[in-house]
């Protein structure tokens, strides 16, 4: 007797394996390369790395103790008026990931391979940048595959993970991806907690978990607190439903747990639960900017709109032009009746409030790829991409435009993420043309796990594989014959031409000098890896004692020509 297979079971199994394969592929293209340049002394990472060491070696949050005293923290630090010690000016959440990375790196070190700052940074970035991005991708594909189908969901995830600045921040210990995974997961749990009439106890537990996850994002990045507005709107809109008040109160109670822990940290470090690191920054320029309005937040300004959305150097539309399709998709879902409307409204609200916030800031974000204060909200665009793709999949012209913009976005973000993911835009008009393409043309390569494994460069494999992967995902979504195929191919070629077209923009007068500095401090060199500070307590660095990154790598001078009185690392 022939046994008829269970089609639904087979489909579910394929979807589960497909989700895993997608995450593994993203893990390769996002994790194979390690762009690291110790001479830059990245001021967003260094204090958190130092706090991770201090937590493990001394059990202290301060970053001026004996275990890290030889490292230069840079300008992004705060001096406590309560105990006189130095602390990072950011929340401590990312430092916990750094501490976990330090424990692993220290455990694997030995006399023949002593622990270096470079090795420690790799582990910290892995746990604080790459892993959160992969968890985000897994949450997204599971969510979107159920609502839009596996192919459409996978394409939306790729547009997010590889076609936005999220790709760059997956390579760094900036905290944006770490905060994003907590916020996105919290939103999903809270949306589900009161979506249907369920046991109030079960709904309350779900809401408490969702609130705790969303609140944890604030412990990583203070800016995540603005997401409370659309989340509160969701819970208040459901308060009249059976069990709605329980969901609201439990969600609030859950959020107060990580917020309370953050307040306890601030009380211990700065003498008051209401006193943040931003209130005690040591850099005068940074203090002046955060002294405007509410910690630097005022009314929307046209200059900020241009800087964060429209400018060729750091504007969102230049780094992730497909967000237009995502916003269109979210807008449609928010207006249509259906099971996805409430979730779409929350995601649209998150994106909208962060657009408003970044356009109201008195500062731009220092070293960055794209508008980095928007990165925590980018996962909320995934549902919009999925809805847009589900409509465009039968329209050759629409798919051609999406393929063009998506190809451009994946290429430029892939180059930035794997070559130079922390652009100082002071002396740059168009970073793709003035920094990234020249580095590609000059065969500059970062530290490379592929080369370590097989002796061949992984840069072209990673960037090329990312682009081909996007094309494959879009093709898998598309429905149509030769016209659709021609549209996707034509769009893909147009996207590659758009990347080259950035060379037509007039460069900054000091752009060549900026590029020369980058190439001067580049590592690894043809001679091998750059020197890195040793981190064993009581040891001296290879550079001869002072282990500031600027002196512990080769060629560590800073470029000339920057505007006086401004350190681009201030933000």
WOKABEL-V159817 format. One record per backbone hydrogen bond with DSSP energy under -0.5 kcal/mol. NH is the residue of the N-H (numbers start at 1). CO is the residue of the C=O. If there is no record, write none. Layout:
NH | CO
NH | CO
//
This chain:
4 | 2
7 | 5
10 | 6
11 | 7
12 | 8
13 | 9
14 | 10
15 | 11
16 | 12
17 | 13
18 | 14
19 | 15
20 | 16
21 | 17
22 | 18
23 | 19
24 | 20
25 | 21
26 | 22
27 | 23
28 | 24
29 | 25
30 | 26
31 | 27
32 | 28
34 | 447
36 | 34
40 | 37
41 | 38
45 | 42
46 | 42
47 | 43
48 | 45
49 | 45
50 | 46
51 | 47
52 | 48
53 | 49
54 | 50
55 | 51
56 | 52
57 | 53
58 | 54
59 | 54
59 | 55
60 | 54
63 | 86
68 | 65
69 | 65
71 | 68
73 | 71
77 | 75
78 | 87
79 | 280
80 | 78
80 | 85
84 | 80
87 | 78
89 | 76
93 | 219
96 | 92
96 | 93
97 | 93
98 | 94
99 | 95
100 | 96
101 | 97
102 | 98
103 | 99
104 | 100
105 | 101
106 | 102
107 | 103
108 | 104
109 | 105
110 | 113
117 | 533
120 | 116
121 | 117
122 | 118
123 | 119
124 | 120
125 | 121
126 | 122
127 | 123
128 | 124
129 | 125
130 | 125
131 | 126
133 | 129
134 | 130
135 | 131
136 | 132
137 | 133
138 | 134
139 | 135
140 | 136
141 | 137
142 | 138
143 | 139
144 | 140
145 | 141
146 | 142
147 | 143
148 | 144
149 | 144
149 | 145
153 | 149
154 | 150
155 | 151
156 | 152
157 | 153
158 | 154
159 | 155
160 | 156
161 | 157
162 | 158
163 | 158
163 | 159
164 | 160
167 | 164
168 | 165
169 | 165
170 | 166
171 | 168
172 | 169
179 | 175
180 | 176
181 | 177
182 | 178
183 | 179
184 | 180
185 | 181
186 | 182
187 | 183
188 | 184
189 | 185
190 | 186
191 | 187
192 | 188
193 | 189
194 | 190
195 | 192
198 | 196
203 | 199
204 | 200
205 | 201
206 | 202
207 | 203
208 | 204
209 | 205
210 | 206
211 | 207
212 | 208
213 | 209
214 | 210
215 | 211
216 | 212
217 | 213
217 | 214
218 | 214
218 | 215
219 | 215
220 | 217
221 | 217
224 | 221
225 | 222
226 | 223
227 | 224
228 | 225
229 | 226
231 | 227
232 | 228
233 | 229
234 | 230
235 | 231
236 | 232
237 | 233
238 | 234
239 | 236
241 | 238
244 | 241
245 | 239
247 | 243
248 | 244
249 | 245
250 | 246
251 | 247
252 | 248
253 | 249
254 | 250
255 | 251
256 | 252
257 | 253
257 | 254
258 | 254
259 | 255
260 | 256
261 | 257
262 | 258
263 | 259
264 | 260
265 | 261
266 | 262
267 | 263
268 | 264
269 | 265
270 | 266
271 | 267
272 | 266
275 | 272
276 | 274
279 | 276
280 | 277
281 | 278
282 | 77
284 | 282
287 | 283
288 | 284
289 | 285
290 | 286
291 | 287
292 | 289
294 | 297
295 | 293
296 | 290
296 | 292
297 | 294
298 | 296
298 | 360
301 | 359
305 | 301
306 | 302
307 | 303
308 | 304
309 | 305
310 | 305
310 | 306
311 | 306
315 | 311
316 | 308
317 | 309
318 | 315
319 | 315
320 | 316
323 | 320
324 | 321
325 | 322
326 | 322
327 | 323
328 | 324
329 | 325
330 | 326
331 | 327
332 | 328
333 | 329
334 | 330
335 | 331
335 | 332
336 | 332
341 | 338
344 | 340
345 | 341
346 | 342
347 | 343
348 | 344
349 | 345
350 | 346
351 | 347
352 | 348
353 | 349
354 | 350
355 | 351
356 | 352
357 | 353
358 | 354
359 | 355
360 | 357
361 | 358
362 | 296
368 | 423
372 | 370
374 | 371
375 | 372
377 | 374
378 | 374
378 | 375
380 | 377
381 | 378
382 | 379
385 | 381
386 | 382
387 | 383
388 | 384
389 | 385
390 | 386
391 | 387
391 | 388
392 | 388
393 | 389
394 | 391
395 | 392
396 | 394
399 | 395
400 | 396
401 | 397
402 | 398
403 | 399
404 | 400
405 | 401
406 | 402
407 | 403
408 | 404
409 | 405
410 | 406
411 | 407
412 | 408
413 | 409
414 | 410
415 | 411
416 | 412
417 | 413
418 | 414
419 | 415
420 | 415
420 | 416
423 | 368
425 | 423
427 | 424
428 | 425
434 | 430
435 | 431
436 | 431
437 | 432
439 | 435
440 | 436
441 | 437
442 | 438
443 | 440
444 | 439
447 | 34
449 | 32
452 | 448
453 | 449
454 | 450
455 | 450
455 | 451
456 | 450
462 | 458
463 | 459
464 | 460
465 | 461
466 | 462
467 | 463
468 | 464
469 | 465
470 | 466
471 | 467
472 | 468
473 | 469
474 | 470
475 | 471
476 | 472
477 | 473
478 | 474
479 | 393
485 | 481
486 | 482
487 | 483
488 | 484
489 | 485
490 | 486
491 | 487
492 | 488
493 | 489
494 | 490
495 | 491
496 | 492
497 | 493
498 | 494
499 | 495
500 | 496
501 | 497
502 | 498
502 | 499
503 | 500
504 | 501
505 | 502
511 | 508
514 | 510
515 | 511
516 | 512
517 | 513
518 | 514
519 | 515
520 | 516
521 | 517
525 | 528
528 | 525
535 | 115
536 | 115
539 | 536
544 | 541
547 | 70
547 | 545
551 | 548
552 | 548
553 | 549
556 | 553
557 | 555
566 | 563
568 | 566
570 | 567
571 | 568
//
